[in-house]
Amino acid sequence: MFVVTCPGQGSQKPGFLAPWIEDPARRAELERMSDAAGIDLILHGTESDEATIKDTAIAQPLIVAAGILSWNALREAQPELAAEVSGVAGHSVGEVTAAYVAGVFDADTALRFVRLRSTLMAEDASSTPSGMAAVLGGSEELVTARLNELGLEPANFNGGGQIVAAGGPSSLEALAAEPPQGSRVIALKVAGAFHTKYMAHAREQFSLHRAEFAASDPQLALWANEDGSVYDSGDAFVDEMVRQLAQPVRWDACMASMLDAGVAGLIELSPAGALTGLAKRGMKGIPSLALTSFEAISTLPEGFRGDR
């Protein structure tokens, strides 16, 4: 089986959508999603600078729109490959994209959902200074012990020896100055400590709007960040996405579940790169394809051309 993965915040780069919307039809598609998101996705995906698209309220709708755009392009240009996709998983905000791919949300609902999600998370992020940093290497036991010592929280268990720490700036600086044994620390370009107690108010407020988002049951296997389990209820998955605002992303569990399901290849939607990188360490031997542009769809590598 082929599995689609959908990246999360921090995967966006200035101008990354420019190659995708050279086709007038895809540009028009992005314009329609801009209306649903309430922001100019064409401007932010082609011209806005790094500081601008780091803003949570811009980054999250931009990432979801890019994923929807690239999935639709894949289905149109490579229908045989798309038909072989049997499952999908998203990392953090990528779960919203995954909900679209699985048929839980239509595009308009996905963009309205991420618009509210990003707005509430941005408000929480701006209320208290916080951030995130990737801890690469070191044992999970030593890393989590060091985070506890500094008052930090593990926000992402990404597998392949990577845990993302989140919390206050001074604590993150202390972590970088004295990382756990056998590890190194890299600051992440995000605006707050997502998937931690810092997002508790956003989760509470989001729950008040939950009924505004109708959901269909997924048509593909849909793995959840909560624990890597597969959801067969669309409503239950949307409830899980609301809970996930303030609890850790278990991408390690998602990858383990994909391996248990017998995944034969992994396709990462735009803005691609981060999850294929994690897969190379956490899903060794599984071929992966990063859809960084339409060219990546039109020139498929061996293993993704129906030649398996």
Phi, psi and omega in degrees: 000146171265145179236137174263136174239149187234119187286166181249193185296142185104346180276345182287148177222150179304131176077007189292340181272349183306314181293337184281335188248022172295329175282126182303326181293319179288327176297318178296323177298318180291327176297319178295320178291329176300319179298317181291325182279340181076017176220161181276092183290331178293313177301310185287335180273351183235325188242329186296148183276176185300318181297322181293313184277000171284334178306123184306320183293342176259316186300314186293311176299325180296317181292317179295316178299319179297319179296316178298315180300315184287326176293316178297321179294321178296316180297325181284317186274330183227066184299327180293319178293315180300325180292339179274354177286121183248351182205164182209147175213144178239147179263116179059240180298341175299343175296330178293317175299316180299324178298323176292311182301321182281350180090010177289317178244149162275174186297318182297316180294319179300318181287324175294320179298312182288333175298313179293316180304310184293323179296313181294319180291324177296321178297317178294321180296325182279343183284331180219127179301130180198170180195190183219153177213141178273131174257113183256123180088179183081154179285151179302321181298313180292321181295310182295327178295319179293321178297316178299320180300324183266000182075024177262164178238145172283114183268326179226129166258098191268356181075171179061027178081027180232125173234135179261124179266149180218146179159203183289152183303316182295323179291322177293324176295320178294324178295317180294324181289324180226078181288162175302153181305131177080014183231168171224157188239133179235121178294142181255148183272069177231165189264357182190179181270079182287155178062035178221184178300339179295343181253015183297320180292320177299317179297317179299315180292322180297321181300333179289339181254002187307321185293349182283352188242101179289143183227142172257159178289143184295146178262356177231163170300131186232104181275142185251146180295335185303312182207010179081008181278161179266133179257134175249003176245123178296318180298318179295324180291321177296320176300320178297320179297325177293315179300324187294346179303328187234026175219158189297146172278122179258071178292332176300320179290324177298314180296320179297320179293322177297318179297318179297330181280352178086037180300136180255343180192149184238131179242119179260126179285164179293146357279102193278159175140313185295314185283328173293327176297315178295323181295327180297332179263324185263347180226055187303135178093350179268121180294145181226153182227120179261117180274082181275343180198171178296332179300326179295333177281321185281343179235073184289141177282169177303140181098345179238017183245021182075018183252021180284000000 
